[in-house]
Amino acid sequence: MCEVRRMSRTASSDSRLLFDLPEGPDFQMEAAALKRGIWPVAGTDEAGRGPLAGPVVAAAVVLDPDNIPGGLNDSKQLNAARREALFTLILQSAFVSVASSSSRRIDAIDIRKASLDAMRRAVAGLEIAPKLVLADGRDVPPGLACEGRAVVKGDARSLSIAAASIVAKVMRDRMMTRAEDTYPGYGFAIHAGYATEVHRRAITDIGPCRLHRMSFRPLRQD
């Protein structure tokens, strides 16, 4: 379990939340479920809701309570080298599944539904069937075969969700790096499809490709 450090204080208070804030995700939700006999517990998260191009990628992870890699955190708080190192450790020690929704599917059903569907499929692809799914965000993916719980800012609160966020981010970055070979000129290997100035300029100069989300502004034609 991740250590929870205490902030120092000089005055008493009846509001512990002002002082007892964890510095990163922990295993408390998973451990509580395990204590109640609810196991396995999977965490699921996605990467790539905001870009103008490429898929949204979701991962589901069931950690081994006795072999949790150290340093797990919200993928956005880690640099690329650290994410890659943790990605390898997660795959070596946990049950992992990945699914994605393409740009065409995103355009057809919208990014929220496409993200949740990718999360559902990632959970369904796990080698071990979970009895509880902790899903990052405000929504539980529809169609889960077990209980689901939405966890706002889950990648900063749950080690299982943090692990899923790392796997999803690394997999999507690798996919976008490979996309640069098929669709050169956009800089996908650099910005992963996000709306950077370089990417916007490339769209203006050479037009969109099959990976672009035509339902997203400024690509959408009203």
C-alpha positions in Angstrom: 0.0 0.0 0.0 1.2 3.5 -0.8 2.4 5.4 2.2 0.2 8.3 3.1 2.2 11.2 4.5 0.8 13.7 6.9 1.1 17.5 6.5 2.4 19.3 9.6 0.0 21.6 11.5 0.1 24.0 14.3 -3.5 24.3 15.3 -6.2 21.8 15.9 -9.2 21.4 13.6 -12.3 19.4 13.2 -11.7 19.2 9.4 -9.1 16.4 8.9 -9.3 16.8 5.1 -7.5 20.1 5.4 -4.4 18.3 6.7 -4.5 14.6 5.9 -4.1 14.7 2.2 -2.3 11.9 0.4 0.5 12.9 -1.9 -0.5 10.4 -4.5 -2.8 7.4 -5.3 -3.2 4.6 -2.7 -4.7 1.2 -2.5 -7.4 2.0 0.1 -10.5 1.4 -2.1 -9.1 -1.8 -3.4 -8.1 -3.0 0.0 -11.5 -2.2 1.4 -13.2 -4.2 -1.3 -10.8 -7.1 -0.7 -11.6 -7.0 3.0 -15.3 -7.4 2.1 -14.5 -10.4 -0.1 -14.9 -8.4 -3.3 -12.0 -9.4 -5.5 -10.6 -9.0 -8.2 -10.8 -5.2 -8.4 -9.9 -3.6 -11.7 -9.0 0.0 -12.4 -9.8 1.5 -15.8 -8.8 4.8 -17.4 -8.4 6.2 -20.9 -5.9 8.4 -22.8 -6.7 10.7 -25.7 -10.0 12.3 -25.2 -8.8 15.8 -26.2 -6.7 15.4 -29.4 -7.8 16.3 -32.9 -6.5 13.0 -34.3 -6.0 9.4 -33.4 -7.9 6.9 -31.2 -9.0 7.1 -27.6 -7.2 4.3 -25.8 -8.4 2.6 -22.6 -6.7 0.2 -20.3 -7.9 -2.0 -17.4 -5.6 -3.3 -14.8 -5.9 -5.7 -11.9 -2.9 -5.2 -9.6 -1.4 -8.0 -7.4 -1.8 -6.7 -3.8 1.4 -8.3 -2.9 3.4 -7.0 -5.9 2.4 -3.4 -6.7 5.1 -1.5 -8.6 6.5 1.5 -6.7 5.9 5.0 -8.0 2.5 4.5 -9.6 0.8 7.8 -10.2 -1.4 9.7 -12.6 0.3 9.3 -15.9 0.2 13.1 -16.5 2.4 13.5 -13.4 5.1 11.3 -14.9 7.6 11.9 -17.6 7.8 9.6 -20.7 10.8 7.7 -19.4 9.2 7.0 -16.1 5.9 6.0 -17.7 7.7 3.5 -20.0 9.6 2.0 -17.0 6.3 1.6 -15.0 4.5 0.2 -18.1 7.0 -2.7 -18.2 6.6 -3.3 -14.4 2.8 -3.3 -14.7 2.8 -5.8 -17.5 5.1 -8.0 -15.5 3.1 -8.0 -12.3 -0.6 -7.4 -13.2 -3.5 -8.5 -15.4 -3.7 -5.9 -18.2 -6.1 -5.4 -21.1 -6.2 -2.5 -23.7 -8.9 -1.4 -26.1 -9.4 1.6 -28.3 -12.0 3.5 -30.2 -11.0 4.9 -33.6 -11.5 8.5 -34.8 -14.3 7.3 -37.0 -16.1 5.7 -34.1 -15.5 8.9 -32.1 -17.1 10.9 -34.9 -20.0 8.5 -35.1 -21.0 8.3 -31.4 -19.1 11.2 -29.7 -15.9 11.1 -27.6 -17.6 10.4 -24.2 -19.5 7.3 -25.5 -16.4 6.1 -27.4 -14.2 6.5 -24.3 -16.6 4.6 -22.1 -17.1 1.9 -24.6 -13.3 1.5 -24.9 -13.1 1.2 -21.1 -15.9 -1.4 -21.1 -14.1 -3.5 -23.8 -10.8 -3.2 -21.9 -12.4 -4.6 -18.8 -14.1 -7.4 -20.8 -10.7 -8.3 -22.2 -9.1 -9.0 -18.9 -7.8 -12.5 -18.4 -9.4 -12.5 -14.9 -12.9 -11.3 -14.5 -13.2 -8.5 -11.9 -16.0 -8.3 -9.3 -15.6 -4.5 -9.0 -14.4 -1.9 -11.5 -13.1 1.5 -10.4 -13.5 3.8 -13.4 -11.8 7.2 -13.6 -14.2 10.1 -14.0 -17.8 10.7 -13.4 -19.3 7.8 -15.4 -19.4 4.1 -15.0 -18.9 2.4 -18.4 -22.3 1.0 -19.5 -22.5 -2.8 -20.0 -20.0 -3.9 -17.4 -20.5 -7.5 -16.3 -19.9 -6.5 -12.6 -20.3 -3.7 -10.2 -18.7 -0.4 -11.3 -17.8 2.7 -9.4 -17.0 6.1 -10.9 -14.0 7.8 -9.1 -13.5 11.5 -9.9 -9.8 12.2 -10.3 -9.3 8.5 -9.9 -5.9 8.4 -11.4 -4.7 10.5 -8.5 -6.6 8.4 -5.9 -6.4 4.8 -6.8 -3.3 2.8 -7.7 -5.3 0.5 -10.0 -6.6 3.5 -11.9 -3.2 5.1 -12.0 -1.7 1.9 -13.4 -4.4 1.9 -16.1 -3.7 5.5 -16.9 -0.1 4.7 -17.5 -0.8 1.7 -19.7 -3.3 3.7 -21.8 -1.0 6.7 -22.2 2.0 4.6 -23.2 0.0 2.5 -25.7 -1.6 5.6 -27.3 1.7 7.4 -27.6 3.2 4.3 -29.3 0.3 4.2 -31.7 0.7 7.8 -32.6 4.4 7.5 -33.1 3.8 4.7 -35.6 1.1 6.8 -37.2 3.8 9.3 -38.2 5.2 6.7 -40.6 1.9 6.2 -42.3 0.8 9.9 -42.2 4.0 12.0 -42.3 3.9 15.7 -42.1 1.6 16.2 -39.1 4.1 15.6 -36.4 2.1 12.8 -34.7 5.2 11.4 -33.0 5.8 14.8 -31.3 2.3 15.9 -30.2 0.3 12.7 -30.4 -2.6 14.4 -32.2 -3.2 17.2 -29.8 -4.0 20.7 -31.1 -0.6 22.2 -31.0 0.4 25.1 -33.3 2.5 22.7 -35.4 -0.4 20.3 -35.8 -2.9 23.1 -36.7 -0.6 24.5 -39.2 -0.1 21.1 -40.8 -3.9 20.6 -41.1 -4.1 24.0 -42.8 -1.2 23.2 -45.2 -2.0 19.6 -46.2 -5.5 19.0 -45.0 -6.8 16.3 -42.6 -6.1 12.6 -42.9 -8.1 9.5 -41.9 -6.9 9.8 -38.3 -8.5 13.2 -37.8 -11.7 13.6 -35.8 -13.9 15.5 -38.1 -16.5 16.1 -35.4 -13.9 18.2 -33.4 -13.4 21.9 -34.0 -11.7 23.4 -36.0 -12.1 20.3 -38.3 -15.9 20.2 -38.0 -17.8 21.9 -40.8 -21.0 23.4 -39.5 
